[in-house]
Amino acid sequence: MVKVLFMGGLVSLFGRERLVKANSVIQALSEIDRNGVIVREGKVRAGVIVLVNGLDWRLEKGPLSEEAVITVIPVNHGG
C-alpha cells in the first residue's frame, strides 16, 4: 500500500495519513480526493506541493512502489 501524508489545512479534510492501492501519484490522490481539492481533470491543482519519497512527484518515473510515501503540502500551509 502507498502511504499518503497530508500537511497543513489538508489534514482537516483528509486526516494526517491514508493508505491506498495505486500505481501512480494521480491515481493515489484521486482515490482519496473525490471533490477535486487536490486533483482536477487528472492534474494536480496549483497551490499544492506533492512529494514522493521526499522528491518532487514529477521526477517519479514508472509505477509507484508499495513502500512509496506521498506527501501533500498546500502552499498556504502556514508557518
Secondary structure, DSSP 8 states (H G I E B T S, - for coil): -EEEEE-TTHHHHH-SEEEE--SSHHHHHHHH-TTSSSEETTEE-TTEEEEETTEEGGG--SS--TT-EEEEEETT---
